[in-house]
């Protein structure tokens, strides 16, 4: 005989085949790559099916009484909780601000939920709280509500933070990969792979010739400057888990267009490039926490690039490629040596607990 709970959850729907191939959740299901994408699209989106969710953007775009809002949520389980360039607190605030920003929204309010392991030091919680306050002030948002739970020692890992955010979108802003057209230009606001390598070097005790610092920062000011000078921004994404390669693949699949990028135009700092070579990582797949990919029309590309270069978080902005009609749903890179290669979505877990 089934229990009441079993009856309540028995919807008559069988688990989709791509998920049933895995009997248990793997670390790679949270890595932002192909397994994460599969888990979301084949399980959560099918179960929770609705128009706002089905767009699979970094946040939901909602129309409430003729006011257009963006709503997002995220959870942070990073290890270590303090790292060069930030900590779990500043990361949580900046990550939420950035998810709202790439929806075209002006971030306004954030909630914060804390899951704290018994024995966690109050002094460290105080530092994290101050860091969140500073990050919120820097981004011009307020932390207005939250929740706290404590789990037994050994049942957590120091502290996890969940955030949700709300922002308002101007009526003339329409950010969606469905807006993309052949010939559109891809711009990134600076060097990639800094966050992932900074976290790994701290976690594993690696020492490089110069310290690698996370790029964790709020992107709302930069994004609003872009939206102010161009009405031809097609879509935007912040390249976090899975890196630039995974985000570009998602844009290619959603827009049903091909993407061509040029290896020699993708900015990577020398110390980060060296770190990736030593560790055997491709910078295209390493996580970022302060990098945004802008898809813009050809005619507005140069003026958008200049506005980005004039912002503190966009000094090293660069045009790295274009959208094309050929090879829809695929990302291709022109390499430094003159060949081309397919850039697939990240297939496994490259760096766990990265955000």
C-alpha positions in Angstrom: 0.0 0.0 0.0 1.3 3.4 -0.9 1.6 6.1 1.7 -0.2 9.4 1.4 3.1 11.1 0.4 3.8 8.6 -2.3 0.3 9.1 -3.7 0.8 12.9 -3.7 4.0 12.7 -5.8 2.8 10.0 -8.2 1.9 12.1 -11.2 1.9 9.3 -13.7 4.8 10.8 -15.6 7.9 8.6 -16.1 11.3 10.1 -15.7 12.7 11.2 -19.1 15.2 8.8 -20.6 18.2 11.2 -20.7 17.9 11.6 -16.9 17.1 7.9 -16.3 20.5 7.1 -17.8 21.9 8.3 -14.5 20.6 6.6 -11.4 22.1 9.2 -9.1 23.0 12.9 -9.3 26.6 13.4 -10.2 28.8 16.4 -9.3 28.8 17.2 -13.0 25.0 17.8 -12.9 25.8 21.0 -11.0 28.8 22.0 -13.1 27.0 24.2 -15.6 27.8 22.1 -18.6 25.9 19.6 -20.7 24.7 17.4 -17.8 23.4 20.5 -16.0 21.6 21.6 -19.1 20.2 18.2 -19.6 19.0 18.0 -15.9 17.3 21.4 -16.2 15.7 21.0 -19.7 14.7 17.4 -19.5 13.5 17.3 -15.8 12.8 20.6 -14.2 11.5 22.5 -17.2 9.3 19.6 -18.2 7.9 19.2 -14.7 7.4 22.9 -14.0 6.5 23.8 -17.6 5.5 27.5 -18.0 6.3 30.3 -20.5 8.6 32.3 -18.1 10.7 29.2 -17.1 10.8 27.8 -20.6 13.0 30.6 -21.9 15.8 29.3 -19.6 17.4 32.7 -19.2 19.5 33.7 -16.1 16.2 34.9 -14.6 12.5 35.0 -15.3 11.0 38.0 -17.1 7.6 38.7 -15.7 4.9 41.3 -16.6 2.9 42.4 -13.6 0.3 45.1 -14.0 2.2 46.5 -17.0 5.5 46.6 -15.0 8.2 44.4 -16.4 10.2 42.6 -13.8 13.2 40.2 -13.7 13.3 37.6 -10.9 16.2 35.3 -10.2 17.5 32.9 -7.6 20.9 31.2 -7.0 22.7 29.2 -4.3 26.3 29.5 -3.4 28.3 26.5 -2.0 31.8 27.7 -2.9 34.9 26.1 -1.4 36.9 27.9 0.0 34.5 30.5 1.3 37.2 33.2 1.4 39.3 33.6 -1.8 41.5 36.1 -3.6 39.2 38.9 -4.8 36.1 38.0 -2.7 34.2 35.6 -0.5 31.0 33.7 -0.5 29.1 36.8 0.6 30.2 39.2 -2.1 29.9 36.4 -4.6 26.3 35.8 -3.7 25.3 39.4 -4.0 27.3 40.1 -7.2 26.1 36.8 -8.8 22.4 37.8 -8.2 23.0 41.3 -9.4 24.6 40.0 -12.6 21.8 37.5 -13.3 19.3 40.3 -13.1 21.5 42.6 -15.2 21.8 40.3 -18.2 18.0 40.1 -18.3 18.1 43.8 -19.0 16.9 44.7 -15.5 18.0 47.3 -13.0 18.5 45.2 -9.8 16.7 46.5 -6.8 16.2 44.0 -4.0 17.8 40.8 -2.8 16.9 38.1 -0.3 19.5 36.0 1.5 19.0 32.6 3.0 21.8 31.1 5.2 22.4 27.4 5.9 25.1 27.4 8.6 26.9 24.3 10.0 27.0 24.0 13.8 30.4 25.2 15.0 30.8 27.9 12.3 32.7 30.9 13.8 30.6 34.0 14.4 33.6 36.1 13.4 33.6 34.6 9.9 29.8 35.1 9.7 30.3 38.7 10.6 32.9 39.2 7.9 30.7 37.6 5.3 27.8 39.8 6.3 29.9 42.9 6.1 31.1 41.8 2.7 27.5 41.3 1.5 26.6 44.7 2.8 29.5 46.3 0.9 28.7 44.5 -2.3 25.1 45.5 -2.1 26.0 49.1 -1.5 28.4 49.0 -4.4 25.7 47.6 -6.7 23.0 50.0 -5.4 20.7 47.2 -4.1 19.2 46.4 -0.8 19.1 43.1 1.1 15.5 43.2 2.4 14.6 39.8 3.7 16.1 36.4 4.4 16.2 33.2 6.4 18.6 31.4 8.7 18.9 27.6 9.3 21.5 25.7 11.3 22.4 22.0 10.6 24.3 19.6 12.8 28.1 19.6 12.7 29.1 17.3 9.9 25.8 17.7 8.0 26.9 20.8 6.0 30.2 22.5 5.0 30.6 25.7 7.0 28.0 27.9 5.2 25.8 27.9 2.1 24.0 31.0 0.9 20.8 31.2 -1.2 19.8 34.5 -2.8 16.9 35.7 -4.8 16.7 39.1 -6.6 14.1 41.4 -8.2 14.8 44.1 -10.7 12.8 46.3 -13.0 13.1 46.3 -16.8 12.4 49.3 -19.0 9.5 48.6 -21.4 11.7 49.2 -24.5 14.3 46.6 -23.4 13.9 43.1 -24.9 16.7 40.7 -24.1 16.3 37.2 -25.6 18.5 34.9 -27.7 15.5 34.7 -30.1 16.3 38.2 -31.1 19.7 37.2 -32.5 20.4 37.6 -36.3 23.2 36.4 -38.6 26.0 39.0 -38.6 25.4 40.1 -35.0 28.7 40.7 -33.1 29.8 39.1 -29.8 31.6 41.3 -27.3 33.1 40.3 -23.9 34.1 42.8 -21.2 37.5 41.4 -20.4 39.9 38.6 -19.6 38.4 35.1 -18.9 39.0 32.2 -16.5 40.2 34.4 -13.6 37.6 33.2 -11.1 38.0 29.5 -11.6 41.8 29.6 -11.5 41.8 31.9 -8.4 39.5 29.4 -6.6 41.5 26.4 -7.6 44.9 28.0 -6.6 43.5 28.9 -3.2 41.8 25.5 -2.6 44.8 23.4 -3.6 47.6 25.7 -2.4 49.1 26.4 -5.8 51.4 29.3 -6.1 51.9 31.1 -9.4 54.5 33.8 -10.1 51.8 36.5 -9.6 48.6 36.0 -7.6 45.5 35.3 -9.6 42.5 37.2 -8.3 38.8 36.4 -9.0 37.0 38.8 -11.3 33.9 38.8 -8.9 32.2 42.2 -9.4 28.7 43.7 -10.1 28.0 44.3 -13.8 24.7 46.3 -13.5 26.4 49.7 -14.1 28.2 48.5 -17.2 25.1 46.8 -18.6 22.9 49.9 -18.0 25.5 52.1 -19.8 25.2 49.7 -22.8 21.4 49.7 -22.8 21.4 53.5 -22.7 23.4 53.9 -25.9 22.0 51.0 -27.9 18.5 49.6 -28.6 20.0 46.8 -30.6 21.3 44.6 -27.8 20.0 41.2 -28.8 20.9 39.2 -25.7 23.4 39.0 -22.8 24.7 36.3 -20.6 27.2 36.2 -17.7 29.7 33.4 -18.3 29.8 31.6 -14.9 29.8 27.8 -14.5 30.9 26.1 -17.7 32.6 29.3 -18.9 32.4 31.2 -22.1 32.2 28.0 -24.2 29.1 26.7 -22.5 27.2 30.0 -22.6 28.0 30.5 -26.3 26.6 27.0 -27.0 23.4 27.8 -25.1 23.0 31.0 -27.2 23.7 29.1 -30.4 21.1 26.4 -29.6 18.4 28.9 -28.4 18.8 31.2 -31.4 19.3 28.3 -33.9 22.3 30.1 -35.4 25.9 29.3 -35.7 28.7 31.1 -33.8 32.2 31.7 -34.9 34.8 33.0 -32.5 38.5 33.8 -33.0 41.0 32.5 -30.5 43.5 35.3 -30.9 40.8 37.9 -30.0 39.7 36.2 -26.7 41.4 38.1 -23.8 43.2 35.8 -21.3 45.8 37.2 -18.9 49.3 35.7 -19.1 49.3 34.3 -15.5 45.8 32.8 -16.0 46.9 31.3 -19.3 49.9 29.8 -17.7 47.8 28.4 -14.8 45.4 26.8 -17.3 48.3 25.2 -19.2 49.9 23.8 -16.1 46.6 22.4 -14.8 45.4 21.2 -18.2 42.4 23.4 -18.5 40.9 25.2 -21.5 40.2 28.8 -20.4 37.0 28.8 -22.5 35.5 26.3 -20.0 36.7 27.9 -16.7 34.2 29.8 -14.6 34.0 33.6 -14.5 32.1 35.9 -12.0 32.5 39.2 -13.7 32.3 38.6 -17.4 29.3 39.3 -19.6 28.8 38.3 -23.3 27.0 40.9 -25.3 25.3 40.1 -28.6 24.7 43.3 -30.5 23.9 44.4 -34.1 26.8 45.1 -36.4 25.9 48.7 -36.7 26.1 49.3 -33.0 29.0 47.1 -32.1 31.8 49.7 -32.2 29.9 52.3 -30.0 28.9 49.6 -27.5 32.6 48.4 -27.4 33.8 51.9 -26.7 31.2 52.4 -23.9 32.3 49.1 -22.4 36.0 50.1 -22.6 35.3 53.3 -20.7 33.8 51.4 -17.7 36.1 50.1 -14.9 34.8 46.6 -15.4 35.2 46.7 -19.2 38.6 48.2 -19.9 39.8 45.1 -21.7 36.6 44.5 -23.7 36.9 42.9 -27.1 35.0 41.7 -30.1 35.5 38.0 -30.2 33.2 36.7 -32.9 29.9 36.7 -34.9 26.7 34.9 -35.3 26.3 33.1 -38.7 23.7 31.1 -40.6 26.0 28.2 -41.1 26.1 25.3 -38.6 23.1 26.3 -36.5 23.4 25.4 -32.9 27.1 25.0 -33.1 30.1 27.1 -31.9 33.3 27.0 -34.0 36.6 28.6 -33.2 39.2 29.9 -35.6 42.5 28.9 -33.9 45.7 30.8 -33.7 47.4 28.4 -36.1 44.7 28.9 -38.8 42.6 25.8 -38.3 39.0 25.6 -37.0 37.6 23.4 -34.2 34.2 22.8 -32.7 33.8 24.2 -29.2 31.3 21.9 -27.5 29.5 22.5 -24.3 31.4 21.4 -21.1 30.6 17.7 -20.8 31.7 16.9 -17.2 32.6 18.6 -13.9 35.8 20.6 -14.4 35.9 22.5 -11.1 33.4 21.5 -8.4 32.1 24.0 -5.8 33.3 26.9 -7.9 30.4 29.2 -6.9 
